[in-house]
Amino acid sequence: MSFFKTKYRVVTDNYLGYEAQYKPWFFPFWLQLDGINTHLTIDKALEMCKAFKQNTQNKKTVAVLTD
């Protein structure tokens, strides 16, 4: 089900040209990847989306329980 997946997109901005954004499934707004980012080409912005998606999928959470 695509409702529970984080979505990524590239939009135009008024500074350099393109901005990479993501929308977590639980959040109603689009957010900028890694804070402020802006790119001259759409290809660079797409690369950032792909890298961010790959980074977040490879993360593993480790919980350490102590007494």
C-alpha positions in Angstrom: 0.0 0.0 0.0 1.5 3.3 -1.1 -0.1 5.3 1.7 2.5 4.1 4.3 5.5 4.9 2.1 7.7 8.0 2.2 7.3 9.9 -1.1 10.0 12.0 -2.9 9.7 14.7 -5.5 11.7 17.5 -7.2 10.1 21.0 -7.5 11.3 24.2 -9.0 12.5 27.0 -6.7 13.3 30.7 -7.2 17.0 30.4 -6.2 19.0 28.0 -8.4 16.3 26.0 -10.1 15.4 22.7 -8.4 14.8 21.5 -4.9 14.5 17.9 -3.6 11.7 17.2 -1.1 10.2 14.3 0.8 6.9 13.6 2.5 6.8 11.0 5.4 3.6 8.9 5.3 2.6 10.3 8.7 3.1 14.0 7.9 0.8 16.1 5.8 3.5 18.5 4.4 6.4 18.2 2.1 9.9 18.8 3.7 13.3 19.7 2.2 15.8 16.9 2.1 18.7 17.6 4.5 17.6 21.1 5.3 18.0 23.7 2.6 19.0 22.3 -0.7 18.9 23.7 -4.2 20.4 22.4 -7.5 21.1 23.8 -10.9 19.9 20.7 -12.7 17.0 18.3 -12.2 19.4 15.4 -12.5 21.3 16.6 -9.4 18.1 16.9 -7.4 17.0 13.5 -8.5 20.4 12.0 -7.4 19.8 13.6 -4.0 16.4 12.0 -3.7 17.8 8.6 -4.7 20.7 8.8 -2.2 18.4 9.9 0.6 16.0 7.1 -0.1 18.8 4.5 -0.2 20.3 5.9 3.0 17.0 5.7 4.9 16.2 2.2 3.7 19.6 0.9 4.8 19.3 2.2 8.4 18.9 -0.4 11.1 17.6 0.5 14.5 19.3 -1.2 17.4 17.7 -1.1 20.8 19.8 -1.8 23.8 18.0 -2.7 27.0 19.7 -2.4 30.3 18.6 -3.0 33.9 
